[in-house]
Structure formats: structure tokens, C-alpha cells
Amino acid sequence: MTARDQESATAGGRRDVGSRLRFAVLGTGYWAWWCHGTVLAGRSDVDFVGFWGRDATKADAAAARVGRGRGFTDLDVLLDAVDAVAIALPPDVQAPLAARVARAGKHVLLDKPLALDPVAADEVVAAVADSGVASLSFMTYLFQAEVAAWLDRLRELAAAHGPWEGVAVSCAGSIDTPGNPYIDSVWRRERGGLWDWGPHALSLVLSLLPPVERVSAARGVRDTVHLGLEHAGGPLSALTLTVTAPQSAQECVVTVWGPGGRHTLSLPTGALREAYDRAVDQFLKAVARGSRSHPLDAAYASRIVAVLDAAERQLARPAEQRTTAPIA
Ligand SMILES: NC(=O)c1ccc[n+]([C@@H]2O[C@H](COP(=O)([O-])OP(=O)(O)OC[C@H]3O[C@@H](n4cnc5c(N)ncnc54)[C@H](OP(=O)(O)O)[C@@H]3O)[C@@H](O)[C@H]2O)c1
């Protein structure tokens, strides 16, 4: 048993269901098997049961790819066989399934964004609270070692010099790059960088600044969305988000400023499964704890949905009705 296994097995003093949590993945696409399924199937402290999908062939194929478990198409049958579920489905599919999973008394490891509208997100929050299960939203950057260490250092600087006054995040990817696994992702095409990158960018901003109080938004070429966020107490953040950047113009970068200086980090693109493995560590600890609470729980994820929804409502308004002033 590795040190990590030992820690997970004993975290919080107890597990509610034996020593190995029975775990399954909802979803059969690339991210479902490559990340969620591969990591969960490879852990010695998890009993990996398999994949649920609407297509039996794809569910069986996902299980074959990770070499563990089997495919399910009946969600009730799957839920009878597990203690916890990870979800890797489009957000509008994830939210109602997550609420159903939680109401069945199963712990739920969520992906981002939780939902595409606040009502659906709030239903997940209510289901998790009512049933007392653990929830955690996989905010990738926060689990990447390089980013987590950078954020820790910035928190120390803020403690020493005063709070940060602004954050700018630019997330520009291109799902049209040949070989990109999300080239056919319908929800990304429909909802764009705002909903795909937005949760990632907000996870950084909300690690450094107080909650968001007001949102302005504009849409540019290639579906690039620009958000201006006003935070409680006065700090500002600026987010530029797109999944359809020119292939030569892809980059994700964050800059923070305040009395502790100005700091920029080029955001890493790798070590995604390592980050997910750390998220599973924390999820298992939350399951083992009596309170089941976690800072990145369903309620946290719903606050991110609320910000993105406010931006979406701004973008839907006629230009002359937006709060930005026209240039004379
Ligand atoms: N945290 C991260 O860094 C990260 C990275 C990548 C993805 N993700 C998240 O992972 C989730 C899934 O991403 P993705 O890229 O796999 O999305 P996607 O490619 O758009 O999703 C397609 C998958 O969803 C299934 N699906 C679609 N509608 C369904 C329905 N009504 N019922 C059951 N299954 C349905 C499809 O099944 P069929 O094959 O049967 O059509 C397919 O397996 C998203 O929330 C995304 O944001 C997170």
C-alpha cells in the first residue's frame, strides 16, 4: 500500500461503506474513460464498477479501455451497485442526473460546469444537502500541483502585504485543432468558451478575490467572450474566454496584482489525470468525514453557474440596453 493509499484509507477515521468505495462513471466519451475512468480504475482504494451510458456498446467499450468494470444502461441498476458516482457528461445532462444520484444517497464527484442554468444547479445543491452525501466539483487548475503551489504563495503574499486588487485570466483554446478530442462536442459548440473555460477561470479568480457582485459581458469575433467582474469590496477581474481561437493563438494565462506585486502564471496543460487523482483523494476524505462538506462542493459549483448565467443574460440583451456606455 502506498503512502497515498494509506492516507486515503484512514482519512477521517472511517469510511461509511467498508474500506473500498464502489465507484462508477456516468458517461462514455473521451473524458469519461481517459480521465475519470482510468484514474478510478487504477486506484487500489476504489472498487471500480464500470460506466453508465445511453449506448450499451460504448459503455462496454469504455470499461474495456480501462480494463475494469462493465457497461450499464439502466441507471437504477448501476446505482444499486455503487456508493459513489463520477459524472463526465455535458452539463445540461449532468445536473438532473447528479440530483437523481444524490437523492439515491450516493456521493457525487462532479465535473464543470455543474449545469447550464441556475435552477438546475440549485436542484443539485438541494439534493446533496437533503441526502447528506459528499460532493466535489473537479476544478482542474486547483488540483494541478504547479497552480496550487502558485496560489498558496499568492495567499501568503496577500497575508503579508494586503489583499489582491485585480485578476486577469485569458483562456484561449481551439477545439478545431486536428485531433482535439472535443471537436464534435455539441454543448461546447453551442455554449462556447464562456461555459467551458469560464468555470476554470473563475476557480482561479475566486481563489484570490471575494465573491462576484456584478458582471458585464461582451462577445467578439470567433465567439470570444470578455467578462468584467466586480467583486465585493472593490477588486475587479477580467476574463477572456474562447474555445475557437486561431490555432496559432492558443494560450491560458493568469495575472494578479496588488500591494504584493504583479504576478503572472502561464497555466499548465498537462498532468490532468494526476490532478484528478488528487481530487479523488479529497473526495474520499470528504466521504469519510461526518460532515461531508468540501470547499468545492455542489454549492460552490452553483455559485459559478450563477456568475456565468448573469454573463449570459448580459450577452442576450440588445447592445443599447447593456450597462456599458457607448463611446461618443
Ligand atoms: N475538468 C476538466 O478539465 C474537463 C476536461 C474535459 C471535459 N470536462 C467535462 O466533462 C464533461 C463531459 O465532457 P465531454 O467532453 O465528454 O463532453 P461531450 O464530448 O460533449 O459529451 C459527449 C458525451 O456525452 C454523452 N451524452 C450526451 N448527451 C447525453 C444524454 N442525454 N444522455 C447520456 N449521455 C449523453 C455522449 O454519449 P453518446 O456517445 O451516447 O452520444 C458522449 O459520451 C463536461 O462537463 C466537460 O466540461 C472537464
The ligand as a Tripos MOL2 file, in Angstrom:
@<TRIPOS>MOLECULE
LIG
   48    52     1     0     0
SMALL
NO_CHARGES

@<TRIPOS>ATOM
      1 N1        -12.2660   19.3400  -15.6870 N.am      1 LIG1
      2 C1        -11.7120   19.3110  -16.9110 C.2       1 LIG1
      3 O1        -10.5630   19.7050  -17.0990 O.2       1 LIG1
      4 C2        -12.5160   18.7630  -18.0520 C.ar      1 LIG1
      5 C3        -11.9090   18.4010  -19.2570 C.ar      1 LIG1
      6 C4        -12.7050   17.8680  -20.2570 C.ar      1 LIG1
      7 C5        -14.0650   17.7090  -20.0680 C.ar      1 LIG1
      8 N2        -14.6110   18.0900  -18.8700 N.ar      1 LIG1
      9 C6        -16.0490   17.9950  -18.6270 C.3       1 LIG1
     10 O2        -16.5110   16.6810  -18.8020 O.3       1 LIG1
     11 C7        -17.8760   16.7070  -19.2150 C.3       1 LIG1
     12 C8        -18.0320   15.8310  -20.4320 C.3       1 LIG1
     13 O3        -17.2000   16.3700  -21.3990 O.3       1 LIG1
     14 P1        -17.0940   15.7740  -22.8310 P.3       1 LIG1
     15 O4        -16.0210   16.4970  -23.4860 O.co2     1 LIG1
     16 O5        -17.0470   14.2850  -22.7990 O.co2     1 LIG1
     17 O6        -18.4580   16.2370  -23.4340 O.3       1 LIG1
     18 P2        -19.0040   15.8590  -24.8170 P.3       1 LIG1
     19 O7        -17.9080   15.3180  -25.6590 O.co2     1 LIG1
     20 O8        -19.7680   16.9970  -25.3510 O.co2     1 LIG1
     21 O9        -20.0040   14.7360  -24.3280 O.3       1 LIG1
     22 C9        -20.3360   13.7210  -25.1390 C.3       1 LIG1
     23 C10       -20.6900   12.5370  -24.2940 C.3       1 LIG1
     24 O10       -21.8910   12.8090  -23.5720 O.3       1 LIG1
     25 C11       -22.8300   11.7820  -23.8520 C.3       1 LIG1
     26 N3        -24.1910   12.3170  -23.8470 N.ar      1 LIG1
     27 C12       -24.6310   13.4230  -24.4890 C.ar      1 LIG1
     28 N4        -25.9590   13.5840  -24.2340 N.ar      1 LIG1
     29 C13       -26.3360   12.5600  -23.4360 C.ar      1 LIG1
     30 C14       -27.5630   12.1790  -22.8260 C.ar      1 LIG1
     31 N5        -28.6840   12.9050  -22.9910 N.pl3     1 LIG1
     32 N6        -27.5810   11.0770  -22.0480 N.ar      1 LIG1
     33 C15       -26.4730   10.3340  -21.8640 C.ar      1 LIG1
     34 N7        -25.2660   10.6370  -22.4240 N.ar      1 LIG1
     35 C16       -25.2050   11.7500  -23.1890 C.ar      1 LIG1
     36 C17       -22.4310   11.2560  -25.1940 C.3       1 LIG1
     37 O11       -22.9220    9.9770  -25.3170 O.3       1 LIG1
     38 P3        -23.1440    9.2780  -26.7720 P.3       1 LIG1
     39 O12       -21.7790    8.8750  -27.2260 O.co2     1 LIG1
     40 O13       -24.0580    8.1500  -26.4600 O.co2     1 LIG1
     41 O14       -23.7420   10.3240  -27.6760 O.co2     1 LIG1
     42 C18       -20.9180   11.3200  -25.1190 C.3       1 LIG1
     43 O15       -20.3890   10.2030  -24.4220 O.3       1 LIG1
     44 C19       -18.2000   18.1820  -19.4520 C.3       1 LIG1
     45 O16       -18.8670   18.6980  -18.3310 O.3       1 LIG1
     46 C20       -16.8370   18.8450  -19.5690 C.3       1 LIG1
     47 O17       -16.8120   20.1990  -19.1530 O.3       1 LIG1
     48 C21       -13.8640   18.6010  -17.8840 C.ar      1 LIG1
@<TRIPOS>BOND
     1     1     2 1
     2     2     3 2
     3     2     4 1
     4     4     5 ar
     5     4    48 ar
     6     5     6 ar
     7     6     7 ar
     8     7     8 ar
     9     8     9 1
    10     8    48 ar
    11     9    10 1
    12     9    46 1
    13    10    11 1
    14    11    12 1
    15    11    44 1
    16    12    13 1
    17    13    14 1
    18    14    15 2
    19    14    16 1
    20    14    17 1
    21    17    18 1
    22    18    19 2
    23    18    20 1
    24    18    21 1
    25    21    22 1
    26    22    23 1
    27    23    24 1
    28    23    42 1
    29    24    25 1
    30    25    26 1
    31    25    36 1
    32    26    27 ar
    33    26    35 ar
    34    27    28 ar
    35    28    29 ar
    36    29    30 ar
    37    29    35 ar
    38    30    31 1
    39    30    32 ar
    40    32    33 ar
    41    33    34 ar
    42    34    35 ar
    43    36    37 1
    44    36    42 1
    45    37    38 1
    46    38    39 2
    47    38    40 1
    48    38    41 1
    49    42    43 1
    50    44    45 1
    51    44    46 1
    52    46    47 1
@<TRIPOS>SUBSTRUCTURE
     1 LIG1         1 GROUP 0 **** ****
